[in-house]
Amino acid sequence: MGKYIIAGNWKMNKLPSETYDFVKEVAAKVSNASCEVVCCTPYVCLAPAVEAAKGTNVKIGAENLHFEDKGAFTGEVSADMLADLGVEYVIIGHSERRQYFAETDETVNLKTKKALSKGLVPIVCVGESLEQREAGVTMDLISMQVKKAFIGIDAADAAKVVIAYEPIWAIGTGKTATAEQAEEVCAGIRAVIAGLYGDDTAKAVTIQYGGSMNAGNAAELLAKPNIDGGLIGGASLKSEDFSVIVGAAK
Protein backbone atom coordinates (compact mmCIF):
# COMPACT_ATOMS: atom_id res chain seq x y z
CA MET A 1 0.00 0.00 0.00
CA GLY A 2 1.61 3.27 1.12
CA LYS A 3 5.33 3.80 1.59
CA TYR A 4 6.61 2.08 4.72
CA ILE A 5 7.59 4.64 7.36
CA ILE A 6 8.85 3.95 10.87
CA ALA A 7 8.83 7.15 12.91
CA GLY A 8 10.08 7.49 16.46
CA ASN A 9 8.21 9.95 18.69
CA TRP A 10 10.58 10.88 21.49
CA LYS A 11 7.91 12.93 23.32
CA MET A 12 9.49 14.95 26.18
CA ASN A 13 12.63 12.83 26.42
CA LYS A 14 16.35 13.22 25.76
CA LEU A 15 18.47 16.35 26.11
CA PRO A 16 19.94 18.41 23.28
CA SER A 17 23.38 17.32 24.49
CA GLU A 18 22.39 13.65 24.01
CA THR A 19 20.70 14.04 20.66
CA TYR A 20 23.57 14.17 18.18
CA ASP A 21 25.22 10.97 19.39
CA PHE A 22 21.89 9.13 19.69
CA VAL A 23 20.78 9.97 16.16
CA LYS A 24 24.19 8.89 14.87
CA GLU A 25 23.77 5.63 16.78
CA VAL A 26 20.33 5.07 15.27
CA ALA A 27 21.56 5.93 11.79
CA ALA A 28 24.36 3.38 12.03
CA LYS A 29 21.91 0.64 12.99
CA VAL A 30 19.32 1.41 10.27
CA SER A 31 21.62 2.23 7.36
CA ASN A 32 20.28 -0.71 5.35
CA ALA A 33 16.61 -0.04 6.11
CA SER A 34 14.09 -0.85 3.40
CA CYS A 35 11.68 1.77 4.77
CA GLU A 36 11.76 5.48 5.57
CA VAL A 37 13.14 6.12 9.06
CA VAL A 38 12.18 9.24 11.01
CA CYS A 39 13.14 10.56 14.45
CA CYS A 40 10.63 13.11 15.81
CA THR A 41 12.28 15.05 18.60
CA PRO A 42 11.44 17.87 21.02
CA TYR A 43 11.93 21.34 19.54
CA VAL A 44 15.16 21.94 21.47
CA CYS A 45 16.67 18.75 20.04
CA LEU A 46 15.83 19.41 16.39
CA ALA A 47 18.99 21.32 15.42
CA PRO A 48 21.47 18.67 16.66
CA ALA A 49 19.21 15.93 15.28
CA VAL A 50 19.20 17.48 11.80
CA GLU A 51 22.97 17.89 11.94
CA ALA A 52 23.50 14.28 13.00
CA ALA A 53 21.17 12.99 10.27
CA LYS A 54 23.05 14.68 7.43
CA GLY A 55 24.43 12.12 5.02
CA THR A 56 22.32 9.31 6.52
CA ASN A 57 18.98 7.77 5.60
CA VAL A 58 17.34 9.13 8.77
CA LYS A 59 14.83 11.98 8.45
CA ILE A 60 13.99 14.36 11.29
CA GLY A 61 10.51 15.37 12.40
CA ALA A 62 8.96 17.69 14.97
CA GLU A 63 6.24 16.75 17.44
CA ASN A 64 3.93 19.70 16.75
CA LEU A 65 3.66 23.05 14.96
CA HIS A 66 1.41 26.11 14.89
CA PHE A 67 -0.99 26.77 12.03
CA GLU A 68 -0.01 30.45 11.62
CA ASP A 69 3.17 31.61 9.89
CA LYS A 70 4.16 34.09 12.61
CA GLY A 71 2.68 36.29 15.30
CA ALA A 72 1.97 36.70 18.98
CA PHE A 73 1.87 33.02 19.89
CA THR A 74 4.28 32.75 22.78
CA GLY A 75 5.91 29.34 23.04
CA GLU A 76 4.80 28.16 19.59
CA VAL A 77 6.85 27.15 16.56
CA SER A 78 5.87 27.69 12.91
CA ALA A 79 6.20 25.45 9.88
CA ASP A 80 8.66 27.92 8.35
CA MET A 81 10.88 27.63 11.44
CA LEU A 82 10.86 23.84 11.15
CA ALA A 83 11.54 23.85 7.43
CA ASP A 84 14.36 26.37 7.89
CA LEU A 85 16.03 23.95 10.31
CA GLY A 86 15.85 21.12 7.79
CA VAL A 87 12.96 19.26 9.44
CA GLU A 88 10.93 17.12 7.00
CA TYR A 89 8.12 15.56 9.08
CA VAL A 90 5.77 16.80 11.79
CA ILE A 91 3.37 14.95 14.09
CA ILE A 92 -0.08 16.54 14.27
CA GLY A 93 -2.94 15.80 16.65
CA HIS A 94 -1.24 13.24 18.88
CA SER A 95 -3.65 12.05 21.56
CA GLU A 96 -1.47 13.66 24.23
CA ARG A 97 -1.76 17.01 22.43
CA ARG A 98 -5.51 16.53 22.24
CA GLN A 99 -5.77 15.49 25.90
CA TYR A 100 -3.43 17.97 27.57
CA PHE A 101 -3.21 20.93 25.17
CA ALA A 102 -6.73 21.30 23.78
CA GLU A 103 -5.91 20.13 20.25
CA THR A 104 -9.13 19.74 18.27
CA ASP A 105 -10.13 18.25 14.93
CA GLU A 106 -10.29 21.82 13.62
CA THR A 107 -6.73 22.73 14.66
CA VAL A 108 -5.51 19.38 13.33
CA ASN A 109 -6.95 20.32 9.94
CA LEU A 110 -5.38 23.79 10.00
CA LYS A 111 -1.99 22.39 11.01
CA THR A 112 -2.15 19.65 8.37
CA LYS A 113 -2.84 22.17 5.62
CA LYS A 114 -0.06 24.44 6.88
CA ALA A 115 2.46 21.60 6.99
CA LEU A 116 1.60 20.55 3.43
CA SER A 117 1.85 24.13 2.17
CA LYS A 118 5.39 24.39 3.55
CA GLY A 119 6.60 21.05 2.19
CA LEU A 120 6.48 19.18 5.49
CA VAL A 121 5.03 15.67 5.70
CA PRO A 122 2.25 15.61 8.33
CA ILE A 123 1.79 12.52 10.48
CA VAL A 124 -1.84 12.91 11.51
CA CYS A 125 -2.85 10.93 14.59
CA VAL A 126 -6.31 9.46 15.12
CA GLY A 127 -7.58 7.02 17.73
CA GLU A 128 -10.18 6.06 20.28
CA SER A 129 -10.31 5.70 24.05
CA LEU A 130 -11.03 2.40 25.79
CA GLU A 131 -14.51 3.67 26.68
CA GLN A 132 -15.22 4.47 23.03
CA ARG A 133 -13.92 1.10 21.85
CA GLU A 134 -16.08 -0.73 24.40
CA ALA A 135 -19.09 1.33 23.25
CA GLY A 136 -18.54 0.06 19.70
CA VAL A 137 -18.00 3.51 18.15
CA THR A 138 -14.33 3.13 17.17
CA MET A 139 -14.78 3.50 13.41
CA ASP A 140 -17.50 6.14 13.75
CA LEU A 141 -15.11 8.29 15.77
CA ILE A 142 -12.02 7.64 13.65
CA SER A 143 -13.92 8.19 10.40
CA MET A 144 -14.97 11.60 11.70
CA GLN A 145 -11.41 12.44 12.79
CA VAL A 146 -10.03 11.50 9.37
CA LYS A 147 -12.72 13.36 7.42
CA LYS A 148 -12.24 16.52 9.49
CA ALA A 149 -8.45 16.34 9.15
CA PHE A 150 -8.74 16.31 5.35
CA ILE A 151 -11.23 19.16 4.90
CA GLY A 152 -10.01 21.47 2.13
CA ILE A 153 -7.14 19.20 1.09
CA ASP A 154 -7.03 18.06 -2.54
CA ALA A 155 -6.17 14.53 -3.67
CA ALA A 156 -2.58 15.38 -4.65
CA ASP A 157 -1.81 16.68 -1.17
CA ALA A 158 -3.89 14.02 0.56
CA ALA A 159 -1.63 11.34 -0.91
CA LYS A 160 1.33 12.92 0.93
CA VAL A 161 -0.27 12.65 4.38
CA VAL A 162 0.70 9.92 6.83
CA ILE A 163 -2.07 8.73 9.15
CA ALA A 164 -1.13 7.15 12.46
CA TYR A 165 -3.77 5.02 14.15
CA GLU A 166 -3.03 5.24 17.86
CA PRO A 167 -5.61 3.62 20.15
CA ILE A 168 -5.38 5.84 23.22
CA TRP A 169 -5.82 2.85 25.51
CA ALA A 170 -2.64 1.30 24.11
CA ILE A 171 -0.27 4.27 24.41
CA GLY A 172 2.31 3.92 27.16
CA THR A 173 0.13 1.36 28.91
CA GLY A 174 1.93 -1.75 27.70
CA LYS A 175 -1.36 -2.84 26.13
CA THR A 176 -1.36 -3.35 22.40
CA ALA A 177 -4.19 -3.82 19.98
CA THR A 178 -4.01 -7.28 18.49
CA ALA A 179 -2.68 -7.38 14.95
CA GLU A 180 -6.22 -8.16 13.82
CA GLN A 181 -7.70 -5.18 15.70
CA ALA A 182 -5.04 -2.84 14.32
CA GLU A 183 -5.51 -4.14 10.77
CA GLU A 184 -9.28 -3.77 10.99
CA VAL A 185 -9.04 -0.10 11.92
CA CYS A 186 -6.23 0.68 9.45
CA ALA A 187 -8.26 -0.96 6.69
CA GLY A 188 -11.24 1.14 7.80
CA ILE A 189 -9.13 4.31 7.59
CA ARG A 190 -8.05 3.40 4.06
CA ALA A 191 -11.69 2.88 3.12
CA VAL A 192 -12.53 6.36 4.44
CA ILE A 193 -9.75 7.86 2.30
CA ALA A 194 -11.01 5.88 -0.70
CA GLY A 195 -14.46 7.30 -0.12
CA LEU A 196 -13.06 10.84 -0.05
CA TYR A 197 -10.54 10.64 -2.89
CA GLY A 198 -10.73 7.27 -4.66
CA ASP A 199 -8.72 4.07 -4.52
CA ASP A 200 -5.48 5.43 -5.99
CA THR A 201 -5.10 8.05 -3.27
CA ALA A 202 -6.11 5.54 -0.60
CA LYS A 203 -3.38 3.18 -1.78
CA ALA A 204 -0.79 5.99 -1.77
CA VAL A 205 -1.47 7.09 1.81
CA THR A 206 0.80 5.60 4.46
CA ILE A 207 -1.13 4.30 7.48
CA GLN A 208 0.92 3.61 10.59
CA TYR A 209 0.04 1.82 13.80
CA GLY A 210 1.00 3.75 16.92
CA GLY A 211 -0.02 1.95 20.08
CA SER A 212 2.90 0.40 22.00
CA MET A 213 4.54 -1.17 18.94
CA ASN A 214 7.81 -2.68 20.12
CA ALA A 215 10.60 -5.03 19.08
CA GLY A 216 8.55 -8.04 20.12
CA ASN A 217 5.30 -7.35 18.26
CA ALA A 218 6.41 -5.22 15.31
CA ALA A 219 6.82 -8.05 12.79
CA GLU A 220 3.29 -9.37 13.35
CA LEU A 221 1.73 -5.92 13.13
CA LEU A 222 3.73 -4.84 10.09
CA ALA A 223 2.84 -8.03 8.23
CA LYS A 224 -0.76 -6.86 7.96
CA PRO A 225 -1.65 -5.49 4.51
CA ASN A 226 -3.01 -2.12 5.66
CA ILE A 227 -0.31 -1.30 8.24
CA ASP A 228 2.45 0.62 6.46
CA GLY A 229 4.67 1.41 9.41
CA GLY A 230 4.66 2.54 12.99
CA LEU A 231 4.70 5.66 15.15
CA ILE A 232 6.94 4.43 17.94
CA GLY A 233 7.02 5.92 21.44
CA GLY A 234 9.08 4.31 24.19
CA ALA A 235 10.91 1.87 21.92
CA SER A 236 12.27 4.76 19.84
CA LEU A 237 14.37 5.87 22.81
CA LYS A 238 16.47 2.70 22.61
CA SER A 239 18.43 2.42 19.39
CA GLU A 240 18.55 -1.37 19.44
CA ASP A 241 14.79 -1.78 19.89
CA PHE A 242 14.08 0.89 17.30
CA SER A 243 16.36 -0.76 14.77
CA VAL A 244 14.59 -4.12 15.26
CA ILE A 245 11.27 -2.45 14.45
CA VAL A 246 12.78 -0.78 11.38
CA GLY A 247 14.11 -4.14 10.27
CA ALA A 248 10.62 -5.63 10.50
CA ALA A 249 9.22 -3.12 8.01
CA LYS A 250 9.73 -4.69 4.61
DAFEN-V422051 format. One record per residue. N is the residue number from 1. SS is DSSP state (~ for helix, > for strand, _ for the rest). OMEGA is omega in whole degrees, -180 to 180 (* if undefined). D_FIRST is the distance of its C-alpha to the first C-alpha in Angstrom with 2 decimals. Layout:
BEGIN
n=N ss=SS omega=OMEGA d_first=D_FIRST
n=N ss=SS omega=OMEGA d_first=D_FIRST
END
This chain:
BEGIN
n=1 ss=_ omega=-180 d_first=0.00
n=2 ss=_ omega=177 d_first=3.81
n=3 ss=_ omega=179 d_first=6.73
n=4 ss=_ omega=180 d_first=8.38
n=5 ss=> omega=171 d_first=11.54
n=6 ss=> omega=-177 d_first=14.56
n=7 ss=> omega=175 d_first=17.19
n=8 ss=> omega=176 d_first=20.70
n=9 ss=> omega=-176 d_first=22.71
n=10 ss=_ omega=-174 d_first=26.31
n=11 ss=_ omega=-178 d_first=27.81
n=12 ss=_ omega=-179 d_first=31.60
n=13 ss=_ omega=179 d_first=31.97
n=14 ss=_ omega=-180 d_first=33.25
n=15 ss=_ omega=174 d_first=35.92
n=16 ss=~ omega=-179 d_first=35.76
n=17 ss=~ omega=179 d_first=38.03
n=18 ss=~ omega=-165 d_first=35.56
n=19 ss=~ omega=-175 d_first=32.44
n=20 ss=~ omega=-178 d_first=32.97
n=21 ss=~ omega=-178 d_first=33.65
n=22 ss=~ omega=179 d_first=30.83
n=23 ss=~ omega=176 d_first=28.14
n=24 ss=~ omega=179 d_first=29.75
n=25 ss=~ omega=177 d_first=29.63
n=26 ss=~ omega=-177 d_first=25.92
n=27 ss=~ omega=180 d_first=25.28
n=28 ss=~ omega=-177 d_first=27.38
n=29 ss=~ omega=-176 d_first=25.48
n=30 ss=_ omega=-174 d_first=21.93
n=31 ss=_ omega=-180 d_first=22.95
n=32 ss=_ omega=-176 d_first=20.99
n=33 ss=_ omega=176 d_first=17.70
n=34 ss=_ omega=177 d_first=14.52
n=35 ss=_ omega=174 d_first=12.74
n=36 ss=> omega=180 d_first=14.12
n=37 ss=> omega=-176 d_first=17.10
n=38 ss=> omega=170 d_first=18.84
n=39 ss=> omega=178 d_first=22.20
n=40 ss=> omega=-171 d_first=23.12
n=41 ss=> omega=171 d_first=26.89
n=42 ss=_ omega=-178 d_first=29.86
n=43 ss=~ omega=-173 d_first=31.30
n=44 ss=~ omega=180 d_first=34.23
n=45 ss=~ omega=-173 d_first=32.11
n=46 ss=~ omega=-176 d_first=29.93
n=47 ss=~ omega=178 d_first=32.45
n=48 ss=~ omega=178 d_first=32.97
n=49 ss=~ omega=178 d_first=29.26
n=50 ss=~ omega=180 d_first=28.52
n=51 ss=~ omega=-179 d_first=31.47
n=52 ss=~ omega=-176 d_first=30.41
n=53 ss=~ omega=-180 d_first=26.87
n=54 ss=_ omega=179 d_first=28.32
n=55 ss=_ omega=178 d_first=27.73
n=56 ss=_ omega=177 d_first=25.05
n=57 ss=_ omega=179 d_first=21.26
n=58 ss=> omega=175 d_first=21.47
n=59 ss=> omega=-179 d_first=20.85
n=60 ss=> omega=178 d_first=23.01
n=61 ss=> omega=174 d_first=22.37
n=62 ss=> omega=-176 d_first=24.84
n=63 ss=_ omega=-178 d_first=24.97
n=64 ss=_ omega=171 d_first=26.16
n=65 ss=_ omega=176 d_first=27.72
n=66 ss=_ omega=-177 d_first=30.09
n=67 ss=_ omega=174 d_first=29.37
n=68 ss=_ omega=-178 d_first=32.59
n=69 ss=_ omega=-179 d_first=33.27
n=70 ss=_ omega=176 d_first=36.58
n=71 ss=_ omega=-175 d_first=39.47
n=72 ss=_ omega=-180 d_first=41.37
n=73 ss=_ omega=-174 d_first=38.59
n=74 ss=_ omega=177 d_first=40.12
n=75 ss=_ omega=-178 d_first=37.77
n=76 ss=_ omega=-178 d_first=34.64
n=77 ss=_ omega=-175 d_first=32.53
n=78 ss=_ omega=176 d_first=31.11
n=79 ss=~ omega=178 d_first=27.99
n=80 ss=~ omega=178 d_first=30.41
n=81 ss=~ omega=180 d_first=31.82
n=82 ss=~ omega=-179 d_first=28.47
n=83 ss=~ omega=-180 d_first=27.51
n=84 ss=~ omega=177 d_first=31.04
n=85 ss=~ omega=-175 d_first=30.61
n=86 ss=_ omega=176 d_first=27.53
n=87 ss=_ omega=-177 d_first=25.06
n=88 ss=_ omega=-178 d_first=21.49
n=89 ss=> omega=173 d_first=19.76
n=90 ss=> omega=176 d_first=21.32
n=91 ss=> omega=-179 d_first=20.81
n=92 ss=> omega=173 d_first=21.84
n=93 ss=_ omega=176 d_first=23.14
n=94 ss=_ omega=-176 d_first=23.10
n=95 ss=~ omega=178 d_first=24.97
n=96 ss=~ omega=174 d_first=27.86
n=97 ss=~ omega=179 d_first=28.20
n=98 ss=~ omega=-175 d_first=28.25
n=99 ss=~ omega=-171 d_first=30.72
n=100 ss=~ omega=-172 d_first=33.08
n=101 ss=_ omega=170 d_first=32.90
n=102 ss=_ omega=174 d_first=32.62
n=103 ss=_ omega=-179 d_first=29.16
n=104 ss=_ omega=175 d_first=28.40
n=105 ss=~ omega=-179 d_first=25.66
n=106 ss=~ omega=179 d_first=27.70
n=107 ss=~ omega=175 d_first=27.87
n=108 ss=~ omega=178 d_first=24.16
n=109 ss=~ omega=180 d_first=23.66
n=110 ss=~ omega=-179 d_first=26.36
n=111 ss=~ omega=179 d_first=25.03
n=112 ss=~ omega=179 d_first=21.47
n=113 ss=~ omega=179 d_first=23.05
n=114 ss=~ omega=179 d_first=25.39
n=115 ss=~ omega=-180 d_first=22.83
n=116 ss=~ omega=-178 d_first=20.90
n=117 ss=~ omega=-179 d_first=24.30
n=118 ss=_ omega=176 d_first=25.23
n=119 ss=_ omega=176 d_first=22.17
n=120 ss=_ omega=177 d_first=20.97
n=121 ss=> omega=179 d_first=17.41
n=122 ss=> omega=170 d_first=17.84
n=123 ss=> omega=-173 d_first=16.42
n=124 ss=> omega=-175 d_first=17.40
n=125 ss=> omega=175 d_first=18.45
n=126 ss=> omega=179 d_first=18.92
n=127 ss=_ omega=-175 d_first=20.52
n=128 ss=_ omega=175 d_first=23.49
n=129 ss=_ omega=177 d_first=26.78
n=130 ss=~ omega=179 d_first=28.15
n=131 ss=~ omega=180 d_first=30.59
n=132 ss=~ omega=177 d_first=27.97
n=133 ss=~ omega=-178 d_first=25.93
n=134 ss=~ omega=178 d_first=29.23
n=135 ss=_ omega=178 d_first=30.11
n=136 ss=_ omega=-177 d_first=27.06
n=137 ss=_ omega=-177 d_first=25.80
n=138 ss=~ omega=-175 d_first=22.58
n=139 ss=~ omega=175 d_first=20.27
n=140 ss=~ omega=-179 d_first=23.09
n=141 ss=~ omega=-175 d_first=23.36
n=142 ss=~ omega=176 d_first=19.73
n=143 ss=~ omega=178 d_first=19.21
n=144 ss=~ omega=179 d_first=22.26
n=145 ss=~ omega=-179 d_first=21.18
n=146 ss=~ omega=-178 d_first=17.91
n=147 ss=~ omega=180 d_first=19.88
n=148 ss=~ omega=179 d_first=22.64
n=149 ss=~ omega=-174 d_first=20.55
n=150 ss=_ omega=179 d_first=19.26
n=151 ss=_ omega=176 d_first=22.74
n=152 ss=_ omega=-180 d_first=23.79
n=153 ss=_ omega=-178 d_first=20.52
n=154 ss=_ omega=-174 d_first=19.55
n=155 ss=~ omega=-179 d_first=16.21
n=156 ss=~ omega=178 d_first=16.27
n=157 ss=~ omega=-179 d_first=16.82
n=158 ss=~ omega=-179 d_first=14.56
n=159 ss=_ omega=-179 d_first=11.49
n=160 ss=_ omega=-175 d_first=13.02
n=161 ss=_ omega=171 d_first=13.39
n=162 ss=> omega=176 d_first=12.06
n=163 ss=> omega=178 d_first=12.82
n=164 ss=> omega=174 d_first=14.41
n=165 ss=> omega=-179 d_first=15.48
n=166 ss=_ omega=175 d_first=18.86
n=167 ss=_ omega=-173 d_first=21.23
n=168 ss=~ omega=-178 d_first=24.54
n=169 ss=~ omega=-178 d_first=26.32
n=170 ss=~ omega=-179 d_first=24.29
n=171 ss=_ omega=178 d_first=24.79
n=172 ss=_ omega=-178 d_first=27.53
n=173 ss=_ omega=-174 d_first=28.94
n=174 ss=_ omega=176 d_first=27.83
n=175 ss=_ omega=178 d_first=26.32
n=176 ss=_ omega=171 d_first=22.68
n=177 ss=_ omega=174 d_first=20.77
n=178 ss=_ omega=179 d_first=20.27
n=179 ss=~ omega=-180 d_first=16.89
n=180 ss=~ omega=178 d_first=17.21
n=181 ss=~ omega=-179 d_first=18.24
n=182 ss=~ omega=180 d_first=15.45
n=183 ss=~ omega=-179 d_first=12.79
n=184 ss=~ omega=-178 d_first=14.87
n=185 ss=~ omega=180 d_first=14.96
n=186 ss=~ omega=175 d_first=11.34
n=187 ss=~ omega=177 d_first=10.67
n=188 ss=~ omega=177 d_first=13.72
n=189 ss=~ omega=180 d_first=12.63
n=190 ss=~ omega=178 d_first=9.63
n=191 ss=~ omega=177 d_first=12.44
n=192 ss=~ omega=179 d_first=14.73
n=193 ss=~ omega=177 d_first=12.73
n=194 ss=~ omega=178 d_first=12.50
n=195 ss=~ omega=-180 d_first=16.20
n=196 ss=~ omega=-168 d_first=16.97
n=197 ss=~ omega=-176 d_first=15.25
n=198 ss=_ omega=-173 d_first=13.77
n=199 ss=~ omega=-177 d_first=10.63
n=200 ss=~ omega=178 d_first=9.77
n=201 ss=~ omega=180 d_first=10.07
n=202 ss=~ omega=179 d_first=8.27
n=203 ss=~ omega=-177 d_first=4.97
n=204 ss=~ omega=-176 d_first=6.30
n=205 ss=_ omega=174 d_first=7.47
n=206 ss=> omega=178 d_first=7.21
n=207 ss=> omega=-179 d_first=8.70
n=208 ss=> omega=167 d_first=11.23
n=209 ss=> omega=-174 d_first=13.92
n=210 ss=_ omega=179 d_first=17.35
n=211 ss=_ omega=178 d_first=20.18
n=212 ss=_ omega=169 d_first=22.19
n=213 ss=_ omega=-177 d_first=19.51
n=214 ss=_ omega=-177 d_first=21.75
n=215 ss=_ omega=-177 d_first=22.40
n=216 ss=_ omega=-176 d_first=23.29
n=217 ss=_ omega=-174 d_first=20.38
n=218 ss=~ omega=-175 d_first=17.40
n=219 ss=~ omega=-179 d_first=16.58
n=220 ss=~ omega=180 d_first=16.64
n=221 ss=~ omega=-175 d_first=14.50
n=222 ss=~ omega=177 d_first=11.80
n=223 ss=_ omega=-178 d_first=11.84
n=224 ss=_ omega=-171 d_first=10.53
n=225 ss=_ omega=-178 d_first=7.29
n=226 ss=_ omega=177 d_first=6.76
n=227 ss=_ omega=-173 d_first=8.35
n=228 ss=_ omega=-180 d_first=6.93
n=229 ss=> omega=-177 d_first=10.60
n=230 ss=> omega=168 d_first=14.03
n=231 ss=> omega=-165 d_first=16.84
n=232 ss=> omega=178 d_first=19.74
n=233 ss=_ omega=-174 d_first=23.32
n=234 ss=~ omega=-178 d_first=26.20
n=235 ss=~ omega=179 d_first=24.55
n=236 ss=~ omega=180 d_first=23.80
n=237 ss=~ omega=177 d_first=27.59
n=238 ss=_ omega=-171 d_first=28.10
n=239 ss=~ omega=-179 d_first=26.86
n=240 ss=~ omega=179 d_first=26.91
n=241 ss=~ omega=-179 d_first=24.85
n=242 ss=~ omega=-179 d_first=22.32
n=243 ss=~ omega=176 d_first=22.06
n=244 ss=~ omega=179 d_first=21.51
n=245 ss=~ omega=177 d_first=18.49
n=246 ss=~ omega=-179 d_first=17.13
n=247 ss=~ omega=179 d_first=17.94
n=248 ss=~ omega=-178 d_first=15.96
n=249 ss=_ omega=-177 d_first=12.61
n=250 ss=_ omega=* d_first=11.74
END
